[in-house]
Amino acid sequence: MFRIRLLPGYVFQEFSKTFMVAFLAVIIVLFVVMCYQQVSATKGLDFVSVFSLFPFLLAKAMPYALPFGTVCACALAYGRLSGDNEISAMRTSGVHLHHVITPVLAFGLLASGITYAMDDLLSPVLRFQKEKVQDRVFSNLVQQFGSMGSPTFSWKNDTKKVQLYVDRIVGDELQGVAVFLSDNDQINQTIIAQSARLKYDVIKGNSGENNMRRLTIILKSGTVKPINPDRPARINIVPAQIGGDHETVLPYPFRSQDAGGNPSYHSTAENQARANQLRQNIADIPRQVNAGKLTAREAKETIAGLNKNLNEVQLEIYGRIALATSCFFLALVTVPLGIIIKRGHMIVAFLIGLILVVAYMMAFMVGSKFLGMGGYMHPALAVWFPNILLVGAGGWLMITVFRA
């Protein structure tokens, strides 16, 4: 009995060695990638700002790093135990197989719970931190031009894109300004001005939620030249004079790279409240049609948009749980797989981990982005379908190992 009690600790020790190496390697790679994405999304982001996001980006990387580390560690640890005939020796000694399997499955379950809790608790904090960093960067946008390598900047909102070119900067004044406004990659307006200023505003919403961010170009002494998208080569249109001795404020479409509307940056409770509100809005559409506030066509388009938003929120609610618990379900498959394969080598473990995790993530993305968002499946089933497959495969492999 004393030896049996020692076995779980021995097995978990073998497992933990590989797990830490694989987990740390993946978490470092993911963190670097996420930092690069943040820097690319928000030009002028400095090292201090990136460092302030570190604990929150780490939490967002956990659901991807933990499954890979668990799969690699399971394949290597149980492959080595089986390849060295230690599993056979334990069975011959009368030790039931569950003594060596349960510790890792328990770890997978615990890791799933921790991953979900961290993601759910830190997502709103990451949202506020990202918006705070972005506001600091954009409020000092003119000063950030120099760190971009060239005095140019662009932003995009849906199909509309604004490109701003500046010859030089004197204080907070942009001199030699050229602005190109395009829609669907076709330039439909150009502006040439002697000088301009940029103004960035944060318009507070209710309780700090749904804040609107507005970037404004204030021009002085310039001309606006409209361009017909159907005849872009026609350049002899008479430009309209703007500014002169007075400044002209031209607000442009701008959607900041914040996380305010992204469900993945809200807690489950916040997303559930948003889902309930969207359902209420959908249920209220017939009343608006009867009252003459909406036409049948407008109602159809509104319902389609609301259903799309509702699917997105529901996919995040169910997907967060599914992705967090994938650590346990992947362990359920990899533990018996490692025993059957009997190859306790790092390269084999890495390949098994890579194949399983990539296949799982691809299935998860197909379920969430295509089946769930497309309305082909209920959001819960769309994101849980890969886990259901893992349960079936893991159960079959477990039965095979226990009967061997």
C-alpha positions in Angstrom: 0.0 0.0 0.0 2.9 2.4 0.8 4.4 1.8 -2.7 1.0 2.4 -4.3 0.8 5.7 -2.6 4.2 6.7 -3.9 3.3 5.9 -7.5 1.1 8.9 -8.2 3.9 11.2 -7.0 6.5 9.4 -9.1 4.3 9.5 -12.3 3.5 13.2 -11.7 7.2 14.0 -11.3 7.9 12.5 -14.6 5.0 14.4 -16.1 5.9 17.8 -14.6 9.5 17.8 -16.0 8.4 17.8 -19.6 5.3 19.9 -18.9 7.3 22.9 -17.5 9.7 22.9 -20.5 6.9 22.7 -23.1 4.6 25.1 -21.3 7.3 27.8 -20.9 8.5 27.5 -24.5 5.0 28.0 -25.9 4.0 30.8 -23.4 7.1 32.7 -24.4 6.4 32.4 -28.1 2.8 33.3 -27.7 3.6 36.3 -25.5 6.1 37.6 -28.1 3.5 37.2 -30.9 0.8 39.0 -28.8 3.2 41.8 -28.0 4.0 42.2 -31.7 0.2 42.3 -32.5 -0.3 45.0 -29.9 2.6 47.1 -31.3 1.3 46.6 -34.9 -2.3 47.5 -33.9 -1.3 50.6 -32.0 1.6 52.5 -33.5 3.8 54.3 -31.1 3.3 51.7 -28.3 6.4 51.9 -26.1 8.1 49.2 -24.0 6.6 50.4 -20.8 3.1 50.1 -22.2 3.7 46.6 -23.5 5.2 45.6 -20.1 2.1 46.9 -18.4 0.0 44.4 -20.4 2.2 41.5 -19.6 0.1 39.8 -16.8 -3.1 40.2 -18.9 -1.6 38.9 -22.1 -0.2 36.0 -20.1 -3.7 35.1 -19.0 -5.0 35.2 -22.6 -2.1 32.9 -23.7 -2.8 30.3 -21.0 -5.7 28.5 -22.8 -3.3 27.8 -25.7 -0.1 27.0 -23.9 -1.5 24.7 -21.2 -3.0 22.2 -23.6 0.2 21.9 -25.6 2.3 21.5 -22.5 0.0 18.9 -21.1 -0.1 16.8 -24.4 3.7 16.8 -24.8 4.2 15.9 -21.2 1.6 13.1 -21.3 3.1 11.6 -24.5 6.6 11.7 -23.2 6.0 10.6 -19.6 3.6 7.7 -20.3 5.5 6.8 -23.5 8.7 6.4 -21.4 6.9 4.5 -18.6 5.4 2.1 -21.2 8.5 1.8 -23.3 10.7 0.9 -20.3 8.0 -1.7 -19.3 7.4 0.1 -16.0 3.6 0.1 -16.7 3.8 -3.7 -17.3 5.8 -4.1 -14.0 3.2 -2.1 -12.1 0.4 -4.3 -13.4 2.3 -7.5 -12.6 2.7 -6.2 -9.1 -1.0 -5.8 -8.8 -1.2 -2.0 -9.2 -4.3 -0.9 -11.0 -3.7 1.4 -13.9 -5.8 4.2 -12.5 -3.1 4.9 -9.9 -0.8 6.2 -12.6 -3.4 7.8 -14.8 -5.6 9.7 -12.2 -2.9 12.2 -11.1 -2.4 13.7 -14.5 -6.1 13.7 -15.3 -6.7 15.5 -12.0 -4.0 18.0 -13.0 -5.7 18.6 -16.3 -9.0 19.2 -14.5 -7.3 21.6 -12.1 -5.5 23.4 -14.9 -8.7 23.8 -16.8 -10.4 25.5 -13.8 -7.5 27.8 -13.2 -7.3 28.7 -16.9 -11.0 29.6 -17.0 -10.9 31.6 -13.8 -7.8 33.6 -14.9 -9.3 34.3 -18.4 -12.7 35.3 -17.0 -11.4 37.5 -14.2 -8.6 39.2 -16.1 -10.3 39.8 -19.5 -12.2 42.9 -18.3 -9.0 44.2 -16.6 -7.1 43.7 -19.9 -9.8 45.6 -21.8 -9.5 48.6 -19.5 -5.7 48.4 -19.5 -5.6 48.2 -23.4 -7.9 51.2 -23.7 -5.9 53.2 -21.1 -2.7 52.5 -23.0 -4.3 53.3 -26.4 -5.7 56.6 -25.0 -2.2 57.6 -23.8 -0.7 56.7 -27.2 -3.3 58.5 -29.3 -3.5 61.6 -27.1 0.2 62.1 -27.8 -0.1 61.1 -31.4 1.9 64.0 -32.8 4.8 63.2 -30.5 4.6 59.6 -31.6 5.1 60.4 -35.3 8.9 60.7 -34.8 9.1 57.1 -33.3 7.3 55.6 -36.3 10.2 56.2 -38.6 8.3 58.6 -40.9 5.6 61.2 -40.3 2.7 59.1 -41.7 -0.3 57.6 -40.1 -3.5 55.7 -41.3 -6.6 54.3 -39.7 -9.5 52.2 -40.9 -13.1 51.9 -40.1 -15.0 49.1 -41.9 -14.5 49.9 -45.6 -13.3 53.4 -45.1 -9.6 54.2 -44.7 -7.8 57.5 -44.0 -4.2 58.0 -44.8 -2.3 61.1 -43.4 1.0 62.3 -44.7 3.0 65.0 -43.1 6.2 66.7 -44.4 7.4 68.1 -41.0 6.3 68.7 -37.4 6.8 71.9 -35.5 5.6 71.5 -31.9 2.1 70.2 -32.1 1.5 71.5 -35.6 1.6 69.3 -38.7 3.0 71.1 -41.8 2.7 70.1 -45.4 -0.3 67.9 -44.9 -1.9 65.5 -47.4 -4.9 63.4 -46.5 -6.4 60.6 -48.7 -9.9 59.3 -47.8 -10.8 56.0 -49.5 -13.7 53.7 -49.5 -13.4 50.0 -50.6 -9.8 50.8 -51.6 -10.9 53.6 -54.0 -9.8 57.1 -53.1 -12.8 59.4 -53.1 -11.3 62.5 -51.5 -8.0 64.2 -51.2 -7.0 67.1 -49.0 -3.9 69.3 -49.3 -3.3 71.8 -46.4 -0.5 74.0 -45.2 -1.0 73.0 -41.6 -3.1 70.9 -39.4 -3.6 69.7 -35.8 -4.8 66.4 -34.5 -7.3 66.1 -31.7 -8.2 62.8 -29.9 -11.3 62.6 -27.7 -12.8 59.9 -25.5 -16.6 60.4 -25.1 -17.6 58.7 -22.0 -20.6 56.3 -22.1 -22.8 55.1 -19.3 -20.6 53.9 -16.3 -17.6 54.2 -18.4 -18.9 51.5 -20.8 -19.3 51.9 -24.6 -16.9 54.8 -24.8 -16.7 56.5 -28.2 -13.3 57.5 -29.5 -12.9 60.2 -32.0 -9.9 61.3 -34.0 -10.3 64.8 -35.6 -8.1 66.6 -38.1 -8.2 70.4 -37.7 -7.0 71.9 -41.0 -5.9 75.4 -41.9 -5.4 76.9 -45.4 -6.1 74.0 -47.6 -8.2 72.5 -50.5 -10.5 69.6 -50.8 -10.6 67.7 -54.1 -13.5 65.2 -54.5 -12.9 62.2 -56.8 -15.6 60.2 -58.5 -15.0 56.5 -57.7 -16.4 55.6 -61.1 -14.0 57.9 -62.9 -10.8 58.0 -60.7 -8.7 59.2 -63.6 -10.6 62.5 -63.8 -8.4 64.9 -61.8 -9.5 68.3 -63.3 -12.2 68.7 -60.7 -12.2 72.2 -59.2 -11.1 71.9 -55.5 -13.1 73.5 -52.7 -11.3 76.0 -50.6 -11.2 75.4 -46.8 -9.7 77.1 -43.9 -8.0 80.2 -45.0 -7.3 82.3 -41.9 -9.8 80.1 -40.0 -9.4 76.5 -38.9 -11.8 73.9 -40.4 -12.6 70.8 -38.3 -13.0 67.6 -40.3 -13.9 64.6 -38.2 -13.1 61.4 -40.0 -14.4 57.9 -39.5 -12.2 56.3 -36.8 -12.6 53.1 -34.9 -9.9 52.8 -32.3 -8.1 49.5 -31.7 -9.7 49.0 -28.3 -11.4 46.0 -26.9 -14.7 47.6 -25.9 -16.8 45.7 -28.3 -14.9 42.5 -28.3 -16.7 39.8 -26.2 -13.3 38.0 -25.5 -12.4 41.1 -23.4 -15.4 40.9 -21.2 -16.2 38.6 -18.3 -18.8 35.8 -18.7 -21.2 37.8 -16.5 -20.8 40.8 -18.7 -21.3 38.8 -21.8 -24.4 37.1 -20.4 -25.9 40.5 -19.6 -25.1 41.6 -23.2 -26.7 38.4 -24.6 -29.9 39.0 -22.5 -30.0 42.6 -23.8 -29.6 41.4 -27.4 -32.4 38.9 -27.0 -34.6 41.6 -25.6 -33.8 43.9 -28.6 -34.7 41.0 -31.0 -38.0 40.4 -29.2 -38.8 44.1 -29.4 -38.5 44.3 -33.2 -42.1 43.2 -34.0 -43.4 45.9 -31.7 -41.4 48.5 -33.6 -42.7 47.2 -36.9 -46.3 47.4 -35.7 -45.7 50.9 -34.5 -44.4 51.9 -37.9 -40.9 52.7 -36.6 -39.3 50.1 -38.8 -40.2 48.7 -42.2 -40.2 45.0 -42.9 -36.9 45.2 -44.7 -35.3 47.3 -42.0 -36.6 44.8 -39.4 -35.1 41.9 -41.2 -31.7 43.6 -41.5 -31.8 44.7 -37.9 -32.6 41.2 -36.7 -29.8 39.7 -38.8 -27.3 42.1 -37.3 -28.6 41.5 -33.7 -28.5 37.7 -34.3 -24.9 38.0 -35.5 -23.9 39.9 -32.4 -25.8 37.4 -30.2 -24.0 34.5 -31.8 -20.6 36.2 -31.3 -21.3 36.8 -27.6 -22.7 33.2 -27.1 -19.7 31.7 -28.8 -17.4 33.6 -26.4 -19.4 32.4 -23.4 -19.4 28.7 -24.4 -16.0 28.8 -26.1 -14.2 30.2 -23.1 -15.3 27.1 -21.1 -14.6 24.7 -23.9 -11.2 26.1 -24.6 -10.2 26.0 -20.9 -11.4 22.4 -20.4 -9.5 21.2 -23.5 -6.5 20.7 -21.2 -8.4 17.9 -19.4 -9.9 16.4 -22.6 -6.6 16.3 -24.4 -5.0 14.6 -21.5 -7.8 12.0 -21.6 -6.7 11.2 -25.1 -2.9 11.5 -24.8 -2.4 9.4 -21.6 -3.6 6.1 -23.2 -2.1 7.1 -26.5 1.3 7.5 -24.9 1.0 4.1 -23.3 0.0 2.4 -26.6 2.7 4.1 -28.7 5.5 3.3 -26.2 7.8 6.0 -27.5 9.2 8.1 -24.7 11.2 10.5 -26.9 11.0 14.3 -26.9 10.7 14.6 -30.7 7.8 12.1 -30.7 6.1 13.8 -27.8 6.5 17.2 -29.5 5.0 15.9 -32.8 2.1 14.2 -31.0 1.4 17.4 -29.1 1.7 19.6 -32.1 -0.6 17.4 -34.2 -3.3 17.0 -31.5 -3.3 20.7 -30.5 -3.2 22.0 -34.0 -6.1 19.6 -35.0 -8.1 20.7 -32.0 -7.6 24.4 -32.6 -8.5 24.0 -36.2 -11.7 22.2 -35.3 -12.4 24.8 -32.7 -11.9 27.7 -35.2 -14.1 26.0 -37.7 -16.8 25.5 -35.1 -16.7 29.0 -33.8 -16.0 31.1 -36.9 -17.9 29.0 -39.5 -20.6 26.7 -37.9 -21.4 29.0 -35.0 -21.2 32.4 -36.6 -22.9 31.1 -39.8 -25.9 29.8 -37.8 -25.4 26.2 -38.9 -25.1 25.0 -35.3 -26.1 26.3 -31.9 -23.1 28.2 -30.5 -22.7 25.8 -27.6 -22.6 22.7 -29.8 -20.3 24.4 -32.4 -17.5 25.1 -29.9 -18.0 22.0 -27.8 -18.0 19.6 -30.7 -14.1 19.2 -30.7 -14.3 18.3 -26.9 -17.1 15.8 -27.6 -14.8 14.1 -30.2 -12.0 14.1 -27.6 -14.3 12.4 -25.0 -15.2 9.7 -27.5 -11.6 9.1 -28.6 -10.3 9.2 -25.1 -12.9 6.8 -23.8 -12.2 4.3 -26.5 -8.4 4.5 -25.9 -8.9 4.2 -22.2 -10.9 1.0 -22.6 -8.3 -0.3 -25.0 -5.5 0.3 -22.5 -7.4 -1.1 -19.5 -8.3 -4.3 -21.4 -4.7 -4.9 -22.6 
